[in-house]
Each structure stands twice: as structure tokens, then as C-alpha cells.
Amino acid sequence: VRRLGYLALGAVVVQGILGGITVLWYLPDAISIAHASLAQIVFCLTATIALATSTGWRRGYGQGTGDRGQARGGRGQGEEDRTLQRTAIATTAVIYAQILIGATMRHTGAGLAIPDFPLSFGHLVPPFWDWKIAIHFAHRVGAATATVLIGATTGRVFLQHARRGELRRPALLLLILLVLQITLGALTVLSLKQFLINSLHVVNGALVLVTSLVLALRAHRSRFADAG
């Protein structure tokens, strides 16, 4: 936890420097994108510190009481589920990559490069391209990829770990946030980037990321047996 604290402190310092440069240099795209991306890392580090110091994490979420989970055909709390671990990590990584693409789209003015939804200029794939359209379409493809991975991760939780509240709760929250994020993303385009909807889309994206991270970390809790 101490190392995470130092890392978070360093990230905050760098974030402050990037914020200053962003203002002094009049919002250069590269610095603005880096500033937005690092903010997500700071948020994730803060959430990780909070999780690692929580009572449930330190107690191992009742490891050793796996017979309750096995009663319904699920896995015990003390057992590792490598499939869930890998899927949760991949989901979190893709969500972060999606946020990076979103930040790039936002700061380069590509947010309305494709002005309709769910189609692209009336087609499944844009009939013509430029770099802004490519960034925007990449964000849509990323959203679809993240949706599939979130479905796979939460589905694994509900099918194999239905009795494990520390996994079930963030999985349910992740699904709710996903539906809200898709809705906000569609409304952002259809409202021509109305500022409140656009801002809520960015904020909710951060919540999706940190919820996925918490789920991934909790899925790996058994690997930190000496951290309690």
C-alpha cells in the first residue's frame, strides 16, 4: 500500500505539471490527451489503495468458507478462477484503451465526425474516411469490444461465483454502468455533444473503468494471501 501511495503521489505531481502545461500552451492535443489519460490512472490508484486497506480485502472476503459457493455448483471463495482473472484483466485494459481513444476523439474535435447513431453515415461501416472519422469509428468499435468483454466477465461471475458478494456486487454495478454509458454515448452524438451529457459520459466512463478494476483485483485476492 505504501508503494501505491508513493506511485499515486508521483502521478498527482505529474498530473499537476501536465495541467499547467495544458493551460500555458493553450490546450495542445498531445498534452491534453496525456492529462486526461493520467487522471484515470490517478483515480485507479486511489481506488486500489482504498480497496487494499478495506476490511473485506484484509480479511480475504471470508476465504475458507467456500462450501457455500459450491452448494450451487459454483467455486469456493478461496479458489482461484484463472479464466475470470484473465478476462477481468483484459476487460479493464480494453476499457482503459477505450478511454484513451475517447480522450483523443474529444481533444482532436472528432466527437461528431460521424454525426448519426447507431449507423455511420447510414451504413454499418463509414463509406468514406478521414482521420477524424477513423478515430471516431475506432471509439465505437472499442465500445463494442468492451461491451462483449464486460458481458463475458460478469457472466462468468454470475455463473460460477453467484454466492461471492465481493464479486457479484461490482459485476452488477458494472452492467448498470455499461448500459448507462452506451446510452450517454448515443445521446452525446444525437444531442450534438450537449455539454452536460458529454460530461456525464466522461465521468461514467471513469466509473466503468474503476469498477472493472475493483472486480479484477478482487478476483485476484487469493494471490495476496500475505497482504491481510
C-alpha positions in Angstrom: 0.0 0.0 0.0 2.9 2.3 0.8 4.3 1.8 -2.7 0.9 2.5 -4.2 0.8 5.7 -2.2 4.1 6.9 -3.5 3.1 6.0 -7.0 -0.2 7.9 -6.6 1.7 10.9 -5.3 4.1 10.9 -8.2 1.2 10.6 -10.6 -0.5 13.6 -9.0 2.6 15.7 -9.3 3.0 14.8 -13.0 -0.7 15.5 -13.5 -0.3 18.9 -12.0 2.6 19.6 -14.3 0.6 18.5 -17.3 -2.3 20.6 -16.2 -0.1 23.7 -16.0 1.4 23.0 -19.5 -2.1 22.5 -20.9 -3.1 26.0 -19.8 0.2 27.7 -20.6 0.5 26.1 -24.1 -3.2 26.7 -24.9 -4.5 23.1 -24.9 -2.1 21.2 -27.2 -3.7 17.9 -28.2 -0.9 15.6 -27.1 -0.6 17.2 -23.6 -4.4 17.4 -23.2 -4.8 13.8 -24.0 -2.0 12.8 -21.7 -3.5 14.9 -18.9 -6.9 13.2 -19.4 -5.4 9.7 -19.5 -3.2 10.2 -16.4 -6.3 11.4 -14.5 -7.8 7.9 -15.0 -4.6 6.3 -13.6 -4.7 8.5 -10.5 -8.3 7.6 -10.0 -7.5 3.9 -10.3 -4.6 4.1 -8.0 -6.7 5.9 -5.4 -9.4 3.2 -5.7 -6.8 0.5 -5.4 -5.4 2.0 -2.2 -8.9 2.2 -0.8 -9.6 -1.4 -1.7 -6.3 -2.7 -0.3 -6.9 -1.0 3.0 -10.6 -2.1 3.3 -11.7 -4.6 6.0 -13.0 -7.1 3.5 -9.8 -7.2 1.5 -7.7 -7.6 4.6 -9.8 -10.4 5.8 -9.8 -12.1 2.4 -13.6 -11.9 2.0 -14.2 -14.9 4.1 -11.8 -17.3 2.4 -12.2 -20.8 3.6 -16.0 -20.7 3.6 -16.1 -22.0 0.0 -18.7 -24.7 0.8 -21.5 -22.1 0.4 -20.4 -21.3 -3.1 -20.0 -24.9 -4.0 -23.5 -25.7 -2.8 -24.9 -24.1 -6.0 -22.3 -25.6 -8.3 -20.0 -22.5 -8.1 -16.4 -22.2 -7.0 -15.3 -21.7 -3.4 -14.2 -18.3 -2.2 -10.7 -19.5 -1.6 -10.3 -21.0 -5.1 -8.7 -19.2 -8.0 -10.6 -18.8 -11.2 -7.9 -18.2 -13.8 -10.5 -17.7 -16.6 -12.2 -14.9 -14.6 -8.8 -13.4 -13.7 -7.6 -13.2 -17.3 -11.0 -12.0 -18.6 -11.3 -9.3 -15.9 -7.7 -8.0 -16.7 -8.4 -8.0 -20.4 -11.7 -6.1 -19.8 -10.1 -3.5 -17.7 -7.3 -3.0 -20.2 -9.7 -2.6 -23.1 -11.8 -0.1 -21.1 -8.8 2.0 -20.4 -7.7 1.8 -24.1 -11.3 2.9 -25.0 -11.0 5.9 -22.6 -7.7 6.8 -24.3 -9.4 6.7 -27.7 -12.3 8.8 -26.3 -9.9 11.4 -25.0 -8.2 11.5 -28.4 -11.5 11.9 -30.1 -12.6 14.6 -27.7 -9.5 16.7 -27.8 -9.0 16.5 -31.6 -12.6 17.6 -32.3 -13.6 14.2 -33.8 -16.6 13.8 -31.5 -19.1 14.5 -34.3 -17.1 13.2 -37.2 -19.8 10.6 -37.5 -23.0 12.5 -36.9 -25.5 9.6 -36.8 -26.0 6.7 -34.4 -26.0 3.7 -34.3 -25.1 3.7 -38.0 -22.2 5.6 -39.6 -23.5 7.9 -42.4 -26.4 5.4 -42.8 -24.0 2.4 -43.1 -22.6 -0.2 -40.7 -19.1 0.9 -41.7 -18.4 4.5 -42.9 -18.5 4.7 -46.7 -15.6 7.3 -46.7 -12.8 8.0 -44.3 -10.6 10.7 -42.9 -8.5 10.7 -39.8 -11.3 12.1 -37.6 -13.8 9.6 -38.9 -11.2 6.8 -38.2 -10.8 7.9 -34.6 -14.5 8.2 -34.0 -15.2 4.8 -35.6 -12.4 3.3 -33.5 -14.2 4.6 -30.4 -17.3 2.8 -31.5 -15.5 -0.4 -32.2 -13.8 -0.1 -28.8 -17.2 0.3 -27.2 -18.5 -2.9 -28.8 -15.3 -4.8 -27.8 -15.6 -3.5 -24.2 -19.3 -4.5 -24.1 -18.5 -8.1 -25.2 -15.7 -8.4 -22.6 -17.8 -6.9 -19.8 -20.6 -9.4 -20.7 -18.1 -12.3 -20.6 -16.6 -11.2 -17.2 -19.9 -10.5 -15.5 -21.4 -13.7 -17.0 -18.5 -15.7 -15.5 -19.2 -14.1 -12.1 -22.9 -14.8 -12.1 -22.5 -18.4 -13.4 -19.5 -19.5 -11.3 -19.4 -17.2 -8.3 -23.0 -16.2 -7.6 -22.5 -16.6 -3.8 -19.5 -14.3 -3.7 -20.8 -10.9 -2.9 -17.5 -9.2 -3.3 -17.6 -10.3 -7.0 -21.3 -10.2 -7.6 -21.8 -6.6 -6.5 -19.2 -4.9 -8.7 -20.3 -7.2 -11.6 -23.9 -6.0 -11.2 -22.8 -2.4 -10.9 -20.6 -2.8 -14.0 -23.5 -3.9 -16.1 -25.6 -1.0 -14.9 -22.9 1.5 -15.7 -22.3 -0.1 -19.1 -26.0 0.4 -20.1 -25.8 4.0 -18.8 -22.5 4.6 -20.7 -23.9 3.3 -24.0 -27.0 5.4 -23.6 -24.9 8.5 -22.8 -22.6 7.8 -25.7 -25.6 7.7 -28.1 -27.1 10.8 -26.6 -23.8 12.6 -26.9 -23.9 12.2 -30.7 -27.6 12.7 -31.1 -27.6 15.9 -29.0 -24.6 17.2 -30.9 -22.3 17.0 -27.9 -24.6 18.8 -25.4 -22.1 19.7 -22.7 -23.9 18.1 -19.7 -24.5 14.8 -21.5 -20.9 14.8 -22.8 -19.5 15.5 -19.3 -21.6 12.7 -17.8 -20.4 10.3 -20.5 -16.8 11.1 -19.4 -17.5 10.7 -15.7 -19.4 7.5 -16.2 -16.6 6.1 -18.3 -14.2 6.6 -15.3 -16.7 4.7 -13.1 -16.8 1.9 -15.6 -13.0 1.6 -15.5 -12.6 1.7 -11.8 -15.5 -0.8 -11.2 -13.9 -3.2 -13.7 -10.5 -2.7 -11.9 -12.1 -3.5 -8.5 -13.6 -6.6 -9.9 -10.3 -7.7 -11.4 -8.4 -7.1 -8.2 -11.0 -8.9 -6.1 -10.8 -11.9 -8.5 -7.0 -12.0 -7.7 -7.4 -11.6 -4.0 -6.2 -15.1 -3.2 -2.8 -14.2 -4.7 -2.3 -11.7 -1.9 -2.7 -14.0 1.0 0.0 -12.2 2.9 -1.5 -8.8 2.4 -4.2 -9.1 5.0 
